Amino acid sequence: MSAVPAGIPLDPNARTPNLYRQVEDSLLDRGENVPGTLHLKHKGITMIAHSVDNVGDDTFEVSVKDGEGIVDGGHSYQLILNHKDKSELPDDQVVKFEILCGIPPEWIADIAGGLNTSVQVEPMSLDNLAGRFEWLKEELAGEPYAGKIAWRENDDGVYDVLYLLSVLTCFNIFAYPNDGEVQPVVAYEKKSGVLKQFETNPEQYQKLRPIAKDILALHDRIGYESKDIYNNFTKGKFGRWSFVETQKTTSYVFTGLQAQHQLMKGALFPMLSAMRWMVTENPDTGDAMWQDGFDSVLELWREVAPELLTQTGQASQELGRNPRALGKSRNHWSSLHSKVGLRYLQKKGTQARGE
């Protein structure tokens, strides 16, 4: 066990290593575990490597290229290294290594999914391993919040990639055209449904790439600005609503704006989705683009926000002040979308008349 080397890449491992207590107890011969039996109870560590060469004296040299490394057993490997550094490993403990060579890169995600069955791997993690989120990672790479996104299970992050996909779904005009009757309620209702849509039609989401960062900024702007807009318009108390969370001052992730309130998703997502009216298809590229630029989106939001917030408050009352019921109400989503559409068309009409 002391011969297990540090520095083996975890690139093909679907999830970040997580320290499991039962494996640790077996590794250290704790409790009722029979000493030296880890290899009999543990399936070991599986690696993908470029080559393995016998260099003599029962010593093997393993060559690992980019994207290769441990594909299963990453948490066990990390446990071994942690306790090896502390000189806590029992002398008679061993771990099995299986090394697979000659594996095409496109097979790695399927292999990882098949091997990680004792504790099921989240589909999100397999999609990450398969590189399906790379375009979004690249788009957000230069943003201050890039490190606050979890791309696979057990990653640290304020939001995971499924939350980002849910927000983008609210603006997916290719699946939910503005002249259609169906609203993207799935964005609030079911993360697994959002991921399935992404996996089935990834090109629709990639078409949102040109406006993705603006969409995330709008997510924060709506949450941040709602309090002042509502209080100034109604002379009411925004914080009294059941869909408002009041807390210590915190930062909105995508903008860094500081506030002591947050809109719950059940209230935020229908309003966010209503602004889908401002998205259109770029006639040259087929990608999504804003009608008249992002500044016009913010301008329309601030004009229609009092109506959206008032309608949200009324719907909340009718639904028993239940934020989850609010987020699942298809009538509420449709109502807000219609309000923004009417205001947008009125605004365009006024501009056309030169008023």
N, C-alpha and C positions, 0 to 999 in steps of 0.2 A: 504493500500500500504506500510506503514511503517513496516508492519509485515513480508514483504518478506525477507527471510534470505539470508545472504551471504554464499558462499562456496558450492553451489550446483554444482556438477560436470557437465561439458559440454562434457564428453567423447563421448556420442552417437550423438552429434550434427555434422552434415555432414560438416559444414563450420565454420570457426572462426567467432565470432560475429562481425557484421559490423553495425555501427551506422547510422541508417536511419533517415533523417531529419523529414519526415512526422510523423513517430511514436513519435519522440521526441517532436514535436510541440503538438501532441494530448496528450501525457503524461503530459506535463506542462501547458495545457490549453492555448497555445499560438495562436495568430492569430484569425481566425474565428471559432476555435473549441469551441463547447459548453462545459462548465466546467463539469467534472465528467462523461464524456461519452466514455472514452477510452475502457471500457469493451464492449461497443456496436459496436465499429468499429474495434476492434482488436480481433483476434481469440484466443489470450491468449498464455499461455506457457504450453507445453506438456512435461511431464517427464515419464521416465521409472524407476520404483523402485522395490525393492524386496518385500516391504510390507508397508502398511499404517495402523496405529493403533490409535484409538480414546483414548486419555489419559484424556478426560474430559474437561468441560468448553469450548466446541467448539475448542479444541486444538488437533492436530493430529501429531503423530510422524511418519516421513517417513524414512524408512531404504533403503539406497542406497549401492549397491555393486559395485565392479570394473566393468567398462564398462557401467554402468547405469548413469542416470542423465537427463539433459534436452536434448530432441531429436528434439524439434522445439520451436522457440522463444528465442534462445540464445541471439540474438542482443537486444531484448526487455528487457530481464533479466539484461543484462549488463548496459543498459540505466537506468533502475530502480535503480540499485546499485550505479551508478555514481551520480545520482541526490539525492539519499537518503543520501549519504555521505556528500553532500553539503546542506542538509536540504531544498531542493527545491521542494519536492513532494507536490502537493496539498492534503489537508486533505481528500477530498471526492473522490479521485481517487482510483479505484480498478482494479485488473487484474485477469483474470480467470486462474486457474491452473487445468489441467487435468492430473491425475496420473495413468499410466497403470502398472499393476502388473502381474506377472506370464508370462512375455514375454521371450521366448527362445532367447538366444543371437544371433542365426543365423537369426532371423527375423528383427533385429534392423535396418540394412541397408535398407531393403525394406520399413519399416515403415517410416524412415527418408525421403526416396525418395518420398513417397506418401504424407507426410505432408508438405514438403517444395515445394509447387507448386505455391504459390503466387509470389515468386521470385525463378525461377528454379535453382535447385542445379546442379552444374557442375558434370558430370559423374566421373571426377577425385576425387571429394570429397566423393562420394558414394563408390568408389573403396577403398579409404583410410579407410573409416569407416568400410568396410567389411574386412579389414585386408589384402588386396591383395598386399600391398607394404611392408609388414612387413619384408620379407626376404631381401629386398633392404635396408630398414632402418637399419636392424641388420648388414648388410655387411658394411655400411658406418658409423656406429655409432661412431667408434673410430677416424674418420678422422677430421681434423681441419675445414673442410667445411660442416660438417654434419648439423650444425645449419643454413646454408645458403640455404637449400633446402625447398621449400614450398610444402607440401604434400597435401594440400587442398586449396580451394579458400580462399582468404583474409589472408592467412598466409604470414608472411614476408619471403622473400627469394630472392636471386639473380637469381636462376633458380627454376622452378617448376619441379615436378616429370615427367611431360610430356616431358620436355627438356631432362631429363636423359634417358627416354625410347626412345626418338628419337635418341640419341647418340648410345644407345645399339643396336637399330634396324640396324644401319649401319654395325654391326658385327654379325648379326643373320644369321649364316651359315645354320641354320635349315630351315629357310624360304627362304633364298637367297644363295643357295650353289654357290661356286666359279665357278663350271662348268656349271651353269645355265645362262640364257640370261637376266633374270629380275634383275634390280638393285633396292635397297631400297630407291628410290626417295621419297617415302611417308615420310621418316624421315625428309626431308626438307619441303615437300609440304603441309602436312596436319597432324596436331597434333591429330585431332580426328581419323584419319585413323590409326595412331600409337597406340592410346589407344584401338581401336577396335581390332587390331592385338593382343595386350597384353591381352585383356579380352578373346579373342577366344583361344589363345594358350599361356597361362601364363607359361607353363612348358618350352617353348622355351627360354623365357627370364630368367627363373631361372637357366637354363643350362649355361647362360653367367655369373653367379655369380662369379665363380673362377677368371675371368679376368675383372670384372666390374670396379674395382678401377684402373687397368692399362689402360683400355679404356678411362676413364675420364682423366687420366694423359696424355695419348697420344693426346686427344682433345686439351689440353693446350699446349703441346709440339709443335704440328704442327702450332698452331697459333703463338706461341712465336718465334720459330726458322725460320719461313718462311722468315722474312725480311732479316736476315743476309745471309741465304743460297741463296736467289734470288740475292741480291746485289753483293755478292762475285762471284757468277757464271756468271752473265750477265753483271756486272759492270753497272747495270741499277739503277733505282730509284723505289723501291718497293712501296713507298707511293703514287706514281702517279696513281696507279690502283684504279678504282671506287669501287672495292670490299674490300678495305682497309680503316678502320676507324682509324684516328689519333686523339689522345686525350691526356689529362693530364695523367701522370704516374698512372697506375692502376695495381691491382693484378689480375692475372689469378686465378680463384676461386679454381680449383682443385689442383694446384701446389704451389700457392703463388708467382710465378714468376712475376717480375715487368717489365712492358713495357708501351710504349706510342702508341701502335698500336694493332689493333685487326683485324682478318679476319672476314668478314661478313659470315653468315651461308651459303649463296649461293656459296661461294668459299670453305669454310672449310669442309662442309659435304661431297661433292664428293671426296675430297682428303682423308678424314678420312675413308670413306667407302671403298676406293680402298685398304686400308691396311687390309681389311677383308681376303686377301690372306694368312695372317699369322695366321689365326684361323683354328683349326682343332678339330675334336671330340676325346675326350679322350677314348681310346678303353676299359678302365677299368670301367669308370663311366658313359660314355655317355655325360658328360659335355663338354663345350668348353675349349680349352687350346691353348696356343701359340705354334707355330712351333718353337722349339729350345729356348723357353723362351722370356721374354719381352725385354731383351737387344738386341736380334736379330731383334726384331720389330723396335726398335729405330734405329738400324744400317741400316736396309733396307730403312726406311723412309729417312734417311739422304743421302743415296746413290741415291735414285730415286726422291727426292724432287725437284732438278733443273728441271727435265723433267715435273713433275706434275705442278709446278708453271708456267713454260713457256707455257705449254698447257692451263692452266687456263687463263693466260693473253691473249692468242690468241683467245680462245673461248669467252672471255669477249668482245673483240673487235668485233668479228663476230656477237655477240648478242646485239650490240648497247650499250655496257658498262652498261648493266642492271643486277645487282647482282641477282635479283629475277629470271630473265630468265636463268641465269647461273645455279642457284640451281635447276631449273625445267627441264633442258636439259638432257634428257635420253641419248642422244649421248655422251654428255660430261661425265656423270657418267661412261658409258661403256668404253669410251676411257681411262680414268684414271685407271679404274680397270684393263683393258687389259695391260696398261703400267707396272703396279706393278706386274701383273702376269708374264709377260715376263721377267722382271728383276729378280723376285724371282726364276723362273725356270732356268734362266741362272746361277744364283748364286749357286743353288743346283747342277747343272751340273758341275760347276767348282770345287765345294767341293768334288763331287763324283770322279772326276779325280785326286784329290789330288793336284790341281794346287794352 
